[in-house]
Every structure is written in structure tokens, then in C-alpha cells.
Amino acid sequence: MTKLKLGPLADDKPVKLSVELPATVHRDLVAYAEALGRTSGQAVSDPAKLIVPMIQRFMATDRAFAKARRTPVQSAGVPERSG
């Protein structure tokens, strides 16, 4: 059985979003939803519902993003104040 990065989707309040995807990305999203349905036994009726968990998973596993979040942001030209 294939190990996908996403597991079963939480039954969450629907969120309306509007996004324009290239046709190839949409086809891949539909294919991913089908694969997830087969492996988890939970049919995904709307592939768009995968977008949020995919983004969350991506950000949670992006080491550079995690490091950037830990590093204090300093405005350009404005020194950080100490103490």
C-alpha cells in the first residue's frame, strides 16, 4: 500500500476559497484525491478540500520555513532594540 503524506481529512467546517490552478495541477489534485480515497477508505468528494491540508503539511515539513519563523524579523534599516 502506498504511504501518502496526507492522512484522513478532519471533518471540519467548509471554507470557501477561490483559486485558479493550471489544468495539470488540477488533474494531479483529482488523482491525489482518488488515491487518498483508495488508501484511506474515505472518499474525497471535493478535491479542493485537499488544498488546505496539503499546504499545512508542506509548511509543517519545510525546514527553511520553520527556521525563518524562529528567527526574529528585523525591519530594513531599523536596528533591533535590546533590553
C-alpha positions as CSV (number, residue, x, y, z in Angstrom):
1,M,0.0,0.0,0.0
2,T,1.3,3.5,-0.9
3,K,2.1,5.8,2.0
4,L,0.7,9.3,1.1
5,K,1.8,12.4,3.0
6,L,-1.9,13.2,3.9
7,G,-4.0,11.0,6.1
8,P,-7.7,11.1,6.6
9,L,-9.2,14.6,6.4
10,A,-10.7,16.1,9.6
11,D,-14.4,16.7,9.4
12,D,-14.1,20.5,9.5
13,K,-16.3,23.4,8.7
14,P,-16.1,24.0,5.0
15,V,-14.1,27.0,3.8
16,K,-14.9,28.7,0.6
17,L,-11.9,29.6,-1.5
18,S,-11.3,30.8,-5.0
19,V,-8.1,29.7,-6.7
20,E,-7.1,29.3,-10.3
21,L,-5.0,26.2,-11.0
22,P,-3.2,25.1,-14.1
23,A,-5.1,22.2,-15.7
24,T,-2.2,19.9,-15.0
25,V,-2.2,20.7,-11.2
26,H,-6.0,20.2,-11.1
27,R,-5.6,16.8,-12.8
28,D,-3.0,15.8,-10.2
29,L,-5.2,17.1,-7.4
30,V,-8.1,14.9,-8.6
31,A,-5.7,11.9,-9.0
32,Y,-4.4,12.5,-5.5
33,A,-7.9,12.6,-4.1
34,E,-8.7,9.3,-5.8
35,A,-5.5,7.7,-4.4
36,L,-6.2,9.1,-0.9
37,G,-9.8,7.7,-1.1
38,R,-8.4,4.2,-2.1
39,T,-5.8,4.1,0.6
40,S,-7.8,5.7,3.5
41,G,-11.2,4.3,2.7
42,Q,-12.5,7.8,2.9
43,A,-13.8,9.1,-0.4
44,V,-12.9,12.7,-1.1
45,S,-15.9,14.2,-2.8
46,D,-14.3,17.6,-3.5
47,P,-10.5,17.6,-4.3
48,A,-10.3,21.3,-3.4
49,K,-10.7,20.1,0.2
50,L,-7.2,18.7,-0.1
51,I,-5.6,22.1,-0.7
52,V,-5.6,23.3,2.9
53,P,-4.2,20.1,4.5
54,M,-1.6,19.9,1.7
55,I,-0.4,23.5,2.4
56,Q,-0.4,22.8,6.1
57,R,1.7,19.7,5.6
58,F,4.0,21.5,3.3
59,M,4.6,24.3,5.7
60,A,5.0,21.9,8.7
61,T,7.7,20.0,6.9
62,D,9.6,22.9,5.3
63,R,12.7,23.3,7.4
64,A,13.7,26.7,6.0
65,F,10.2,28.0,6.8
66,A,10.4,26.7,10.4
67,K,13.8,28.3,10.8
68,A,12.5,31.6,9.3
69,R,9.7,31.6,11.8
70,R,12.1,31.1,14.7
71,T,14.4,33.9,13.5
72,P,13.2,37.3,14.6
73,V,12.3,39.5,11.7
74,Q,14.2,42.8,11.6
75,S,12.9,45.7,9.5
76,A,15.3,47.0,6.9
77,G,17.4,49.9,8.4
78,V,15.8,49.7,11.8
79,P,18.1,48.2,14.4
80,E,16.6,45.8,17.0
81,R,16.3,47.3,20.4
82,S,17.7,45.4,23.3
83,G,16.7,45.3,26.8
